[in-house]
Amino acid sequence: MYDVKDKKIVLEHGTINKGIIAVASGKGGVGKSTVTVNLATALAELGHKVGIIDADVRGFSVPRILGVTDKPRAVSEKEIIPPEVKGIKAISMGSFVDENSPVIWRAPLLAGALEQFFKDVRWGEIDYMLIDLPPGTGDMPLNIMQKVPHAETLVVTTPQVTATKVAGRIGAMADKMDHEIIGVVENMAYYRCSECGSKDYIFGEDGGQDLADFMETELLGQLPLISEVRRRSDSGNPIVFDEPESEISQEFIKIAKKLVEREQGFDEKVEPLKLNMDPK
């Protein structure tokens, strides 16, 4: 789907200069897409050019959270101009079908959509590509790890055991695929009382750190449970853009800074994996 030259990912219609981050979760409902979009806005706030691929093709929500209103424009049969919101380019199945329409596709077609999002979209020159994966360890996360070996996986979880245990399977799959886990983000880590300022750990405490320890990776940040984030996600106004000084925006920016501080660029020696399907 791409080549690597001078430590950059070279696409059909653009380049990725610094990093590909695949955002994963063990189960749905933990705020993975909200984290993806707000992390993208935090990277943009730090001055980086960002693209988002919404690979959760059956449960797409990136267009709504980011506030995408424009449709992609086709320049030719093999070149698509993606919608752009405040400098962030995004492509999603939600850009092509109605929000309420089901996407009833089997795995080979889903893999084809992923490849098209990489090859046929005019990304231009971007620094970071974020990929919002469907939850779990199914075909699409497996395809990303297999076909995009230069991606690093960021795992989103909530603190409760039912979320962290299933998220641990992402780490086990990544280990089998020799794929790097970049870190863990604990969403809905606590609720801060607006009256007294105390923290209430509604869904439990230290679940994100326990998951990071299990995966032998870093807990990148803990995001509070704030109704304003939900409201803004529903209305397409990421909080980092409008309230960069808020507690949760600063946490997103802190996480983004940690990602930026990592070694940048791509190893030309890394190649797509070939899975051995022989049961023997």
GITAZI-V606840 format. One record per pair of residues at least 24 apart in sequence whose C-alpha atoms are under 7 Angstrom apart, sorted by the first residue. I is the first residue (numbers start at 1). J is the second residue. D is the distance in Angstrom with one decimal. If there is no record, write none. Layout:
i->I j->J d->D
i->I j->J d->D
This chain:
i->1 j->115 d->6.5
i->1 j->118 d->6.7
i->1 j->119 d->6.2
i->4 j->268 d->5.4
i->5 j->268 d->6.8
i->7 j->265 d->4.8
i->7 j->266 d->4.5
i->7 j->267 d->6.0
i->7 j->268 d->6.6
i->8 j->265 d->5.9
i->8 j->266 d->5.8
i->9 j->266 d->7.0
i->11 j->119 d->6.3
i->12 j->119 d->5.4
i->12 j->120 d->6.9
i->13 j->121 d->6.5
i->13 j->122 d->4.7
i->13 j->123 d->6.0
i->13 j->124 d->6.1
i->14 j->122 d->6.3
i->14 j->123 d->5.1
i->14 j->124 d->4.0
i->14 j->125 d->5.3
i->15 j->124 d->6.2
i->15 j->125 d->4.9
i->15 j->126 d->6.2
i->16 j->125 d->6.3
i->16 j->126 d->5.1
i->16 j->127 d->5.4
i->16 j->128 d->6.3
i->16 j->129 d->6.9
i->17 j->126 d->6.3
i->17 j->127 d->4.7
i->17 j->128 d->6.9
i->17 j->265 d->6.1
i->18 j->127 d->5.0
i->18 j->128 d->5.8
i->18 j->264 d->4.8
i->18 j->265 d->4.7
i->19 j->127 d->6.7
i->19 j->128 d->4.9
i->19 j->129 d->6.5
i->19 j->264 d->6.4
i->19 j->265 d->6.4
i->20 j->128 d->5.7
i->20 j->129 d->4.7
i->20 j->130 d->5.9
i->20 j->150 d->6.8
i->20 j->151 d->4.6
i->20 j->152 d->6.3
i->21 j->129 d->6.2
i->21 j->130 d->4.8
i->21 j->131 d->6.2
i->21 j->151 d->5.5
i->21 j->152 d->5.1
i->21 j->153 d->5.8
i->21 j->154 d->6.6
i->22 j->130 d->5.8
i->22 j->131 d->4.6
i->22 j->132 d->6.2
i->22 j->133 d->6.6
i->22 j->151 d->6.2
i->22 j->152 d->5.9
i->22 j->153 d->4.6
i->22 j->154 d->6.0
i->23 j->131 d->5.9
i->23 j->132 d->5.2
i->23 j->133 d->5.9
i->23 j->153 d->5.8
i->23 j->154 d->4.8
i->23 j->155 d->5.9
i->24 j->132 d->6.9
i->24 j->133 d->5.4
i->24 j->135 d->6.2
i->24 j->153 d->6.7
i->24 j->154 d->6.1
i->24 j->155 d->4.9
i->24 j->156 d->6.1
i->25 j->135 d->5.0
i->25 j->136 d->6.1
i->25 j->155 d->5.5
i->25 j->156 d->5.1
i->25 j->157 d->6.3
i->25 j->167 d->5.7
i->26 j->135 d->5.4
i->26 j->136 d->4.4
i->26 j->163 d->6.7
i->26 j->166 d->4.8
i->26 j->167 d->3.7
i->26 j->169 d->6.8
i->26 j->170 d->6.4
i->27 j->135 d->5.0
i->27 j->136 d->5.6
i->27 j->163 d->6.6
i->27 j->166 d->6.7
i->27 j->167 d->7.0
i->28 j->135 d->5.6
i->30 j->157 d->5.8
i->30 j->158 d->5.8
i->30 j->187 d->6.8
i->31 j->187 d->6.9
i->32 j->156 d->5.8
i->33 j->61 d->6.8
i->33 j->62 d->6.3
i->33 j->132 d->6.3
i->34 j->65 d->6.7
i->34 j->233 d->6.8
i->36 j->132 d->6.3
i->37 j->62 d->6.8
i->37 j->65 d->6.9
i->37 j->66 d->6.2
i->38 j->238 d->6.0
i->38 j->240 d->6.5
i->38 j->252 d->6.9
i->39 j->252 d->5.9
i->39 j->256 d->6.4
i->41 j->240 d->6.3
i->41 j->241 d->6.8
i->42 j->240 d->6.2
i->42 j->252 d->6.1
i->42 j->253 d->5.1
i->42 j->256 d->6.1
i->43 j->256 d->5.7
i->48 j->127 d->6.0
i->49 j->88 d->6.9
i->49 j->126 d->4.8
i->49 j->127 d->5.1
i->49 j->128 d->6.6
i->50 j->88 d->5.3
i->50 j->89 d->6.6
i->50 j->126 d->5.6
i->50 j->127 d->6.0
i->50 j->128 d->5.0
i->50 j->129 d->5.9
i->51 j->88 d->5.6
i->51 j->89 d->4.6
i->51 j->90 d->5.6
i->51 j->126 d->6.8
i->51 j->128 d->6.4
i->51 j->129 d->4.8
i->51 j->130 d->6.2
i->52 j->89 d->6.2
i->52 j->90 d->4.6
i->52 j->91 d->6.4
i->52 j->129 d->5.7
i->52 j->130 d->4.8
i->52 j->131 d->5.8
i->53 j->90 d->5.9
i->53 j->91 d->5.3
i->53 j->92 d->6.2
i->53 j->130 d->6.3
i->53 j->131 d->4.8
i->53 j->132 d->6.3
i->54 j->91 d->6.2
i->54 j->92 d->4.7
i->54 j->131 d->6.0
i->54 j->132 d->4.9
i->54 j->133 d->7.0
i->55 j->114 d->6.6
i->55 j->131 d->6.3
i->55 j->132 d->5.4
i->55 j->133 d->5.1
i->55 j->134 d->6.5
i->56 j->132 d->6.2
i->56 j->133 d->5.1
i->56 j->134 d->4.2
i->57 j->93 d->5.5
i->58 j->102 d->7.0
i->58 j->103 d->5.4
i->60 j->92 d->6.9
i->60 j->93 d->6.7
i->60 j->94 d->6.0
i->63 j->94 d->6.5
i->64 j->234 d->6.6
i->64 j->236 d->5.3
i->65 j->233 d->4.4
i->65 j->234 d->6.1
i->65 j->235 d->6.9
i->65 j->236 d->4.5
i->65 j->237 d->6.9
i->65 j->238 d->6.9
i->66 j->236 d->5.0
i->66 j->237 d->6.4
i->66 j->238 d->6.3
i->67 j->236 d->3.7
i->67 j->237 d->6.2
i->71 j->95 d->5.7
i->78 j->120 d->5.1
i->79 j->120 d->4.7
i->79 j->121 d->5.6
i->79 j->122 d->6.3
i->80 j->120 d->5.9
i->80 j->121 d->4.6
i->80 j->122 d->5.8
i->81 j->121 d->6.0
i->81 j->122 d->5.3
i->82 j->121 d->6.5
i->82 j->122 d->6.8
i->91 j->117 d->7.0
i->107 j->139 d->6.4
i->111 j->140 d->6.8
i->111 j->143 d->6.9
i->137 j->170 d->6.2
i->145 j->177 d->6.9
i->145 j->179 d->6.6
i->146 j->272 d->5.7
i->146 j->273 d->4.9
i->147 j->272 d->5.0
i->147 j->273 d->6.6
i->148 j->272 d->6.4
i->149 j->179 d->6.9
i->149 j->270 d->7.0
i->149 j->271 d->6.7
i->149 j->272 d->5.7
i->150 j->266 d->6.6
i->152 j->180 d->5.4
i->152 j->181 d->5.8
i->152 j->182 d->5.7
i->153 j->180 d->6.4
i->153 j->181 d->4.7
i->153 j->182 d->5.5
i->154 j->181 d->6.1
i->154 j->182 d->5.3
i->154 j->183 d->5.3
i->154 j->184 d->5.9
i->155 j->183 d->6.4
i->155 j->184 d->4.8
i->155 j->185 d->6.2
i->156 j->184 d->5.9
i->156 j->185 d->4.9
i->156 j->186 d->6.0
i->156 j->187 d->6.8
i->157 j->185 d->6.4
i->157 j->186 d->5.2
i->157 j->187 d->6.0
i->157 j->208 d->6.7
i->158 j->186 d->5.4
i->158 j->187 d->5.0
i->158 j->188 d->5.9
i->158 j->189 d->6.4
i->158 j->208 d->6.9
i->159 j->186 d->6.6
i->159 j->189 d->6.1
i->159 j->203 d->5.7
i->159 j->204 d->5.5
i->159 j->205 d->6.0
i->159 j->206 d->6.5
i->159 j->207 d->4.1
i->159 j->208 d->5.6
i->160 j->203 d->5.3
i->160 j->204 d->5.5
i->160 j->207 d->6.1
i->161 j->207 d->6.7
i->164 j->207 d->6.4
i->164 j->211 d->6.0
i->168 j->211 d->6.6
i->171 j->215 d->5.8
i->181 j->217 d->6.8
i->182 j->217 d->6.9
i->183 j->212 d->6.9
i->183 j->217 d->5.4
i->183 j->218 d->4.8
i->183 j->219 d->5.8
i->183 j->220 d->5.9
i->184 j->208 d->6.7
i->184 j->212 d->5.9
i->184 j->218 d->6.2
i->184 j->219 d->4.8
i->184 j->220 d->5.6
i->185 j->219 d->6.1
i->185 j->220 d->5.5
i->185 j->221 d->5.2
i->185 j->222 d->6.1
i->186 j->221 d->6.3
i->186 j->222 d->4.8
i->186 j->223 d->6.2
i->187 j->222 d->6.0
i->187 j->223 d->4.8
i->187 j->224 d->6.7
i->188 j->223 d->5.7
i->188 j->224 d->5.0
i->188 j->225 d->4.3
i->189 j->222 d->5.7
i->189 j->223 d->5.6
i->189 j->224 d->5.3
i->189 j->225 d->6.6
i->190 j->224 d->5.0
i->190 j->225 d->5.8
i->191 j->224 d->5.7
i->191 j->225 d->5.1
i->191 j->226 d->7.0
i->220 j->255 d->5.7
i->221 j->251 d->6.7
i->221 j->255 d->6.0
i->223 j->248 d->6.1
i->223 j->251 d->6.6
i->224 j->248 d->6.5
